[in-house]
């Protein structure tokens, strides 16, 4: 398959690497997608320049996929559910990319869980792509370049891009700010489980799925469904046109997956009809810009020679209580205003 539009040469890409990689990516080559994600995750300045050129080339081919975020409490069966759900999607003749954000090892910096080993069947599916990425200490446990990886997957022709978070926590807010729809996976347990789930996380959910609704847990699952529905009824929905649903599913028995997919289709149709989806993506892009500015300014700040020289002593003073963080920050910023 050839590229859907001609790619111009860029002066920032003198060796043509970004151009050739973009052509392979737009042709749907999996190896090119894996290589492109590795490129954007690199911190090397040359790689970053090439990655910027690559993203500029493929940007017109992005935006057509359904962007989904999914999270859930530990032990809820996220990997099993995603494997069943991904298989259902590919059986519809579609392609799915799973960007799984794993917690990072403090020793090696690499992914700890390794989702390809936890989703063996989906990993062998020719219409699926799984990429585990270490969070590397990023705020919220979401890899810094997850957004760019999502764009690359869209450019490669994937119809659904699913971002799996580390677990319930700060990562939910970050993921919700980059996807069309946020799915929260919960286990049976009703009110007892509800007490342990933060209100803020429930408010982020566009769809709640009670997994493990089978066998002896079927009755508790129905009770949990009623409890979560009551809880959501008391919360303000994220979208005026959509009331979050609570569905039952069993990854073990492969049940309820079709209902989840139908709810996703209904959600997308509803938000597209009144323009909410387009507005949400525009707001997310603006937020993405602000986040990039924050990260870029911090990188630039640390790269300043005067700041780099003063920072260790100021950190020591703050840590030992001799200086407030605000005062230390003002001193560092004052160094940037020097003539």
C-alpha positions as CSV (number, residue, x, y, z in Angstrom):
1,X,0.0,0.0,0.0
2,X,1.4,3.4,-1.0
3,X,1.4,6.5,1.0
4,X,-2.0,8.4,0.8
5,X,-0.3,11.6,-0.1
6,X,3.1,12.8,-1.3
7,X,5.6,13.5,1.4
8,X,7.8,16.6,0.9
9,X,11.5,16.6,1.9
10,X,12.3,18.6,5.0
11,X,15.5,20.5,5.7
12,X,15.4,19.3,9.3
13,X,15.8,15.7,8.0
14,X,18.9,15.9,5.7
15,X,19.5,12.2,5.7
16,X,15.9,11.4,4.7
17,X,15.3,9.1,7.7
18,X,12.1,10.7,8.8
19,X,10.8,10.7,5.2
20,X,11.5,7.1,4.5
21,X,10.2,6.1,7.9
22,X,7.0,8.1,7.3
23,X,6.5,6.3,4.0
24,X,6.8,2.9,5.6
25,X,4.6,3.9,8.4
26,X,1.8,5.1,6.1
27,X,2.1,1.9,4.2
28,X,1.1,0.1,7.4
29,X,4.5,-1.6,8.1
30,X,4.6,-2.9,11.7
31,X,8.3,-2.8,12.0
32,X,8.2,0.9,10.9
33,X,5.7,1.6,13.7
34,X,7.9,-0.1,16.3
35,X,10.9,1.7,15.1
36,X,9.1,5.1,15.0
37,X,7.9,4.7,18.6
38,X,11.4,3.8,19.7
39,X,12.6,7.0,17.9
40,X,10.1,9.3,19.6
41,X,10.9,7.8,23.0
42,X,14.6,8.5,22.6
43,X,16.1,11.4,24.5
44,X,19.0,11.9,22.1
45,X,18.9,15.4,20.5
46,X,19.4,14.0,16.9
47,X,16.6,11.4,17.4
48,X,14.3,14.2,18.8
49,X,14.9,16.3,15.7
50,X,14.2,13.3,13.4
51,X,11.1,12.5,15.5
52,X,9.8,16.0,15.2
53,X,10.2,15.9,11.4
54,X,8.5,12.5,11.3
55,X,5.5,13.6,13.3
56,X,5.1,16.7,11.0
57,X,5.0,14.4,8.0
58,X,2.4,11.9,9.3
59,X,0.2,14.4,11.1
60,X,-2.3,14.8,8.2
61,X,-2.9,11.1,8.3
62,X,-3.9,11.1,12.0
63,X,-7.2,11.6,13.8
64,X,-9.3,8.9,12.3
65,X,-9.0,6.2,15.0
66,X,-11.2,5.7,18.1
67,X,-9.0,6.6,21.0
68,X,-9.8,4.6,24.2
69,X,-8.3,4.7,27.7
70,X,-8.7,1.9,30.1
71,X,-7.8,1.4,33.7
72,X,-8.9,-0.5,36.8
73,X,-7.9,-1.7,40.2
74,X,-5.1,-4.3,40.5
75,X,-6.4,-7.9,40.0
76,X,-9.5,-6.7,38.1
77,X,-8.3,-8.6,35.0
78,X,-7.4,-5.7,32.7
79,X,-5.0,-7.8,30.5
80,X,-7.5,-10.6,30.1
81,X,-10.2,-8.1,29.2
82,X,-8.1,-6.2,26.7
83,X,-7.0,-9.5,25.1
84,X,-10.7,-10.5,24.6
85,X,-11.7,-7.0,23.6
86,X,-8.9,-6.7,21.1
87,X,-9.7,-10.0,19.6
88,X,-13.3,-8.9,19.2
89,X,-12.2,-5.8,17.4
90,X,-10.0,-7.6,14.9
91,X,-12.8,-10.1,14.3
92,X,-14.8,-7.1,13.1
93,X,-12.2,-6.6,10.3
94,X,-10.6,-3.7,12.2
95,X,-7.0,-3.2,13.5
96,X,-6.2,-2.4,17.1
97,X,-3.1,-1.0,18.7
98,X,-2.6,-1.4,22.5
99,X,-0.2,1.1,24.1
100,X,0.4,-0.4,27.6
101,X,2.1,1.8,30.1
102,X,4.0,-0.4,32.5
103,X,5.6,0.7,35.7
104,X,9.3,1.2,35.4
105,X,12.1,-0.7,37.1
106,X,14.1,1.6,39.3
107,X,17.2,-0.3,38.4
108,X,17.0,-0.6,34.6
109,X,14.3,1.9,33.7
110,X,12.5,-0.8,31.7
111,X,9.0,-2.1,31.8
112,X,8.2,-4.5,34.7
113,X,5.0,-6.2,33.6
114,X,5.6,-6.7,29.9
115,X,2.1,-6.9,28.3
116,X,3.1,-9.0,25.4
117,X,3.7,-11.9,27.8
118,X,0.3,-11.2,29.4
119,X,-1.6,-11.0,26.1
120,X,-0.1,-13.9,24.2
121,X,-3.1,-14.5,21.9
122,X,-3.6,-10.9,20.9
123,X,0.2,-10.5,20.4
124,X,0.0,-13.1,17.7
125,X,-2.9,-11.5,16.0
126,X,-1.7,-10.0,12.6
127,X,-4.3,-7.2,13.0
128,X,-3.2,-6.2,16.5
129,X,-0.1,-4.3,17.7
130,X,1.0,-4.3,21.4
131,X,3.6,-1.9,22.6
132,X,4.6,-1.9,26.4
133,X,6.3,1.3,27.3
134,X,8.0,2.1,30.7
135,X,6.5,5.0,32.5
136,X,10.1,6.1,33.3
137,X,8.9,8.1,36.3
138,X,6.7,10.4,34.2
139,X,4.0,12.3,36.1
140,X,0.9,10.2,36.4
141,X,2.6,7.0,35.4
142,X,2.0,7.7,31.7
143,X,5.0,7.6,29.3
144,X,5.8,11.2,28.2
145,X,5.5,10.2,24.5
146,X,2.3,8.2,24.7
147,X,0.4,10.9,22.7
148,X,2.9,10.8,19.9
149,X,2.8,7.0,19.9
150,X,-0.9,7.2,19.5
151,X,-0.6,9.5,16.5
152,X,2.0,7.1,14.9
153,X,-0.4,4.2,15.4
154,X,-3.2,6.2,13.7
155,X,-1.0,7.0,10.8
156,X,-0.1,3.3,10.4
157,X,-3.8,2.6,9.8
158,X,-5.0,1.3,13.1
159,X,-8.8,1.8,13.7
160,X,-8.7,1.7,17.5
161,X,-5.9,2.8,19.8
162,X,-6.2,1.6,23.3
163,X,-4.1,3.1,26.1
164,X,-3.8,0.9,29.2
165,X,-2.7,2.7,32.4
166,X,-0.6,1.3,35.3
167,X,-3.6,1.2,37.6
168,X,-6.0,3.4,39.5
169,X,-4.3,6.6,40.5
170,X,-3.0,9.8,39.1
171,X,-2.6,8.2,35.7
172,X,-6.3,8.3,35.0
173,X,-6.4,12.1,34.7
174,X,-3.5,12.1,32.3
175,X,-5.0,9.3,30.1
176,X,-8.4,10.9,30.1
177,X,-6.8,14.1,28.7
178,X,-5.7,12.3,25.5
179,X,-8.5,9.8,24.6
180,X,-12.0,10.1,23.3
181,X,-13.5,7.7,25.8
182,X,-12.3,6.6,29.2
183,X,-13.2,3.0,30.4
184,X,-13.0,2.0,34.0
185,X,-12.8,-1.7,34.8
186,X,-14.0,-2.8,38.2
187,X,-14.5,-6.1,40.0
188,X,-17.6,-7.4,41.7
189,X,-18.0,-6.3,45.3
190,X,-20.5,-3.5,45.3
191,X,-20.5,-1.0,48.2
192,X,-17.3,-2.4,49.7
193,X,-15.3,-1.8,46.5
194,X,-17.1,1.5,46.0
195,X,-15.6,2.8,49.3
196,X,-12.1,2.2,48.0
197,X,-12.5,4.0,44.6
198,X,-11.9,7.7,44.5
199,X,-14.8,9.9,43.4
200,X,-12.5,11.7,41.0
201,X,-11.8,8.5,39.1
202,X,-15.5,7.6,38.9
203,X,-16.2,11.1,37.5
204,X,-13.7,10.5,34.7
205,X,-15.4,7.3,33.5
206,X,-17.5,7.4,30.4
207,X,-18.1,3.7,30.7
208,X,-17.8,1.4,33.7
209,X,-17.4,-2.3,33.2
210,X,-17.8,-4.8,36.0
211,X,-15.6,-7.7,35.0
212,X,-15.5,-11.3,36.3
213,X,-19.4,-11.4,36.1
214,X,-19.5,-15.2,36.0
215,X,-19.9,-18.2,38.3
216,X,-20.2,-17.4,42.0
217,X,-19.4,-13.8,41.3
218,X,-22.4,-13.3,38.9
219,X,-24.8,-12.2,41.7
220,X,-22.2,-9.9,43.4
221,X,-21.5,-8.4,39.9
222,X,-25.2,-7.5,39.5
223,X,-25.2,-5.9,42.9
224,X,-22.0,-4.0,42.1
225,X,-23.6,-2.8,38.8
226,X,-26.6,-1.3,40.7
227,X,-24.3,0.4,43.3
228,X,-22.1,1.9,40.6
229,X,-25.1,3.1,38.7
230,X,-26.4,4.8,41.8
231,X,-23.0,6.4,42.4
232,X,-22.7,7.7,38.9
233,X,-26.2,9.1,39.0
234,X,-25.0,11.5,41.8
235,X,-22.0,12.7,39.8
236,X,-21.9,15.3,37.1
237,X,-21.2,13.6,33.7
238,X,-18.3,14.8,31.6
239,X,-20.5,15.3,28.6
240,X,-24.0,16.8,28.6
241,X,-25.1,14.5,25.8
242,X,-23.8,11.2,27.4
243,X,-24.7,9.5,30.7
244,X,-22.0,7.0,31.7
245,X,-23.2,3.4,31.6
246,X,-22.3,0.4,33.8
247,X,-22.0,-2.9,32.0
248,X,-21.3,-6.5,33.0
249,X,-18.6,-8.6,31.3
250,X,-16.6,-11.8,31.8
251,X,-13.2,-11.9,30.1
252,X,-13.0,-15.6,31.2
253,X,-16.1,-16.6,29.4
254,X,-15.8,-13.9,26.6
255,X,-19.2,-12.5,27.5
256,X,-20.4,-8.9,27.4
257,X,-17.6,-7.8,25.1
258,X,-20.1,-7.0,22.3
259,X,-22.1,-4.8,24.6
260,X,-19.0,-2.8,25.5
261,X,-18.2,-2.3,21.8
262,X,-21.8,-1.2,21.1
263,X,-21.6,1.3,24.0
264,X,-18.4,2.7,22.5
265,X,-20.1,3.1,19.1
266,X,-23.1,4.8,20.7
267,X,-20.8,7.2,22.6
268,X,-18.9,8.1,19.5
269,X,-22.0,8.7,17.4
270,X,-23.6,10.8,20.2
271,X,-20.6,13.1,20.7
272,X,-20.0,13.5,17.0
273,X,-23.6,14.5,16.4
274,X,-23.3,17.7,18.5
275,X,-19.6,18.4,17.9
276,X,-18.5,17.5,21.4
277,X,-15.9,15.0,20.2
278,X,-14.2,17.6,17.9
279,X,-14.2,20.2,20.8
280,X,-12.8,17.7,23.2
281,X,-9.9,16.8,20.9
282,X,-9.2,20.5,20.3
283,X,-9.1,21.1,24.0
284,X,-6.9,18.1,24.5
285,X,-4.5,19.4,21.8
286,X,-4.2,22.8,23.6
287,X,-3.6,21.0,26.9
288,X,-0.9,18.9,25.2
289,X,0.8,22.1,24.1
290,X,0.9,23.4,27.6
291,X,2.3,20.2,28.9
292,X,5.0,20.2,26.2
293,X,5.9,23.8,27.2
294,X,6.2,22.8,30.9
295,X,8.4,19.8,30.1
296,X,10.4,21.7,27.5
297,X,11.0,24.7,29.8
298,X,12.2,22.4,32.6
299,X,14.6,20.6,30.2
300,X,15.9,24.0,29.1
301,X,16.2,25.2,32.6
302,X,18.3,22.3,33.6
303,X,20.5,22.8,30.6
304,X,21.4,26.3,31.6
305,X,24.9,26.4,33.0
306,X,24.2,28.8,35.8
307,X,21.1,27.0,36.9
308,X,22.8,23.6,36.7
309,X,25.6,24.9,39.0
310,X,23.2,26.4,41.5
311,X,20.5,23.7,41.6
312,X,22.3,21.0,43.8
313,X,23.0,23.5,46.6
314,X,19.5,24.9,46.5
315,X,18.0,21.4,46.5
316,X,20.1,20.6,49.6
317,X,18.9,23.8,51.3
318,X,15.3,23.0,50.6
319,X,15.6,19.4,51.7
320,X,17.2,20.4,55.0
321,X,14.6,23.1,55.7
322,X,16.9,26.1,55.3
323,X,15.0,27.5,52.3
324,X,11.4,27.2,51.0
325,X,10.8,25.7,47.6
326,X,9.2,29.0,46.4
327,X,12.3,31.0,47.4
328,X,14.7,28.5,45.8
329,X,12.6,28.6,42.6
330,X,12.7,32.5,42.5
331,X,16.5,32.4,42.9
332,X,16.8,30.0,39.9
333,X,14.5,32.0,37.8
334,X,16.4,35.1,38.8
335,X,19.5,33.6,37.2
336,X,17.7,33.4,33.9
337,X,17.0,37.1,34.0
338,X,20.6,38.0,34.4
339,X,22.0,40.4,31.7
